[in-house]
Amino acid sequence: MMTERGVPVDHTTIYRWVQKYAPELDKQTRWYRQVPDWQASSWRVDETYIRVGGTWCYLYRAITAGGQTLEFYLSPKRNVAAAKRFLAKTLRSNTTAGSPRVINTDKAPALAKAISELKAEGICPQTVEHRQVKYLNNVIEGDHGRLKRILGPKGAFKNRISAYRTLKGMEAMHSLRKGQGTMFDLTGTRTQTR
């Protein structure tokens, strides 16, 4: 884009822009990307893996049944502690929509144990149903695919800090592209569908 306008920009300059402004974009648009309570009753939770600094890291993601992004978390390990941190973060960040009616996961034992521990600690309400049906998670698997297509086969991240900053911007843009901010569009350029 910059080259088309006659402005020579090095790739490291763009990298620095992403590292500086992606977290700011996430922070400034988070309120607009909130999911209304009538859409957030059923969560799809899953993890995928990306390469960071030559090792595999796990990207935990949660979306609604309609495909609205709720939260993400990047972890070097795939265990109960990481799943518990992610689910607690997701529950905290979606307090306006309330707790979900059901959380759908695949057969990963770490997620099941994390949900039961969060219920025991009182962070997750006892009324939340946990379903382990992998076919219900096709929505989030497709969402992973779109994200991985942008990242490419290598991932291209050198460390977790830069990966997390970049992913913040990518998730924010991905959410806005899916139309998550349209319910707060005061210009009237888009119509809200319910």
C-alpha positions in Angstrom: 0.0 0.0 0.0 2.7 2.4 0.9 4.8 1.5 -2.2 1.8 2.2 -4.4 1.8 5.8 -3.0 5.5 6.3 -3.5 6.5 5.9 0.1 9.4 3.5 0.6 8.8 1.6 3.9 11.0 -1.2 5.2 9.4 -4.4 6.5 10.9 -3.8 10.0 9.1 -0.5 10.1 5.8 -2.3 9.5 6.7 -4.9 12.2 7.3 -2.1 14.7 4.0 -0.5 13.8 2.2 -3.8 14.4 4.0 -4.3 17.7 3.1 -0.8 18.9 -0.4 -0.3 17.5 -2.0 -3.8 17.6 -2.4 -3.9 21.4 -3.8 -0.4 21.2 -6.3 -1.4 18.5 -7.4 -4.3 20.7 -7.8 -2.0 23.7 -9.7 0.7 21.9 -12.1 -1.6 20.1 -12.8 -4.1 22.9 -15.9 -2.3 24.0 -17.3 -2.3 20.5 -16.6 -6.0 20.1 -18.6 -7.0 23.2 -21.0 -9.9 22.5 -24.6 -9.3 23.6 -26.0 -11.7 26.2 -28.5 -13.1 23.8 -25.6 -14.3 21.6 -23.2 -15.5 24.3 -25.2 -18.3 25.9 -23.3 -21.1 24.0 -19.5 -21.0 23.9 -17.2 -23.0 21.6 -13.8 -23.5 23.2 -10.8 -25.1 21.5 -7.0 -24.8 21.2 -4.8 -24.8 18.2 -1.0 -24.7 17.9 1.3 -22.1 16.3 5.1 -22.0 16.0 6.8 -19.4 18.2 10.6 -19.2 18.3 11.0 -22.7 16.9 8.7 -24.4 19.5 5.0 -25.1 19.4 2.8 -22.9 21.5 -1.0 -23.3 22.1 -3.5 -20.7 21.2 -6.7 -21.2 23.2 -9.7 -19.5 21.7 -13.4 -19.1 22.6 -16.2 -18.0 20.3 -20.0 -18.1 20.4 -22.1 -20.5 18.5 -22.7 -17.7 15.9 -18.9 -17.2 15.4 -18.4 -14.1 17.5 -15.0 -14.0 19.1 -14.9 -13.9 22.9 -11.3 -14.3 24.0 -7.9 -15.9 23.2 -4.9 -16.9 25.2 -1.4 -17.9 24.1 0.4 -20.5 26.2 3.6 -22.5 25.9 2.0 -25.5 27.5 -1.2 -27.5 26.9 -2.3 -28.5 30.4 -4.9 -27.9 33.0 -3.3 -24.8 34.4 -3.2 -23.1 31.0 -6.8 -24.1 30.2 -7.9 -22.8 33.6 -6.2 -19.5 33.1 -7.8 -19.1 29.7 -11.3 -20.0 30.9 -11.1 -17.7 33.9 -9.9 -14.9 31.7 -12.8 -15.5 29.3 -15.3 -15.5 32.1 -13.9 -12.3 33.5 -13.8 -10.5 30.2 -17.4 -11.3 29.3 -19.1 -10.3 32.5 -21.5 -7.9 30.7 -23.0 -10.9 28.7 -23.2 -13.0 31.8 -22.1 -16.6 32.2 -22.7 -19.1 29.4 -25.5 -21.7 29.5 -23.2 -24.3 27.9 -19.5 -24.6 27.0 -18.7 -27.0 24.1 -15.2 -28.5 23.9 -13.6 -31.4 22.2 -12.5 -34.5 24.2 -9.4 -32.7 25.6 -9.1 -33.8 29.3 -7.4 -30.5 30.3 -10.4 -28.4 29.4 -12.8 -30.8 31.2 -10.7 -30.7 34.4 -10.3 -26.9 34.2 -14.0 -26.4 33.9 -14.7 -28.7 36.9 -12.0 -26.9 39.0 -13.4 -23.5 38.1 -16.9 -24.7 39.2 -15.5 -26.0 42.5 -13.8 -22.6 43.1 -16.9 -20.7 42.3 -15.5 -18.8 39.3 -17.7 -20.6 36.9 -21.4 -21.1 37.9 -22.5 -24.6 38.7 -25.4 -24.2 36.2 -23.0 -24.1 33.2 -23.3 -27.3 31.2 -20.1 -28.8 29.7 -20.5 -30.8 26.5 -17.7 -32.7 24.9 -19.0 -33.1 21.3 -16.3 -32.5 18.7 -18.8 -31.9 15.9 -20.3 -28.9 17.7 -16.8 -27.2 17.5 -16.8 -27.1 13.7 -17.4 -23.4 13.9 -14.3 -22.7 15.9 -12.2 -25.1 13.8 -13.2 -23.1 10.7 -12.2 -19.9 12.6 -8.8 -21.4 13.4 -8.4 -22.1 9.7 -8.9 -18.5 8.8 -6.4 -17.4 11.4 -3.8 -20.0 10.3 -4.2 -19.0 6.7 -3.1 -15.4 7.7 -0.2 -16.8 9.7 1.0 -19.1 7.0 2.6 -22.5 7.6 5.6 -21.3 9.6 3.9 -18.9 12.0 6.9 -16.5 11.7 7.0 -15.4 15.3 10.4 -15.1 17.0 9.1 -14.8 20.6 5.9 -15.0 22.6 5.7 -11.3 23.4 5.7 -10.3 19.7 3.4 -13.2 18.9 0.9 -12.1 21.6 1.0 -8.4 20.5 0.5 -9.4 16.8 -2.3 -11.8 17.7 -4.1 -9.1 19.7 -4.3 -7.0 16.5 -5.2 -10.0 14.3 -8.0 -11.1 16.6 -9.4 -7.5 16.9 -9.4 -7.1 13.1 -10.8 -10.6 12.6 -13.7 -9.7 15.0 -14.5 -6.5 13.3 -14.4 -8.1 9.9 -16.9 -10.7 11.2 -19.2 -7.7 12.1 -18.9 -7.7 15.8 -18.9 -4.0 16.2 -21.9 -3.3 14.0 -24.4 -3.2 16.9 -22.6 0.0 18.1 -22.4 1.6 14.6 -23.9 5.0 15.1 -23.3 6.2 11.6 -26.1 3.9 10.2 -23.9 2.6 7.4 -24.6 -1.0 8.4 -27.8 -2.6 9.6 -28.0 -4.8 12.6 -29.3 -8.3 12.1 -30.6 -10.2 15.0 
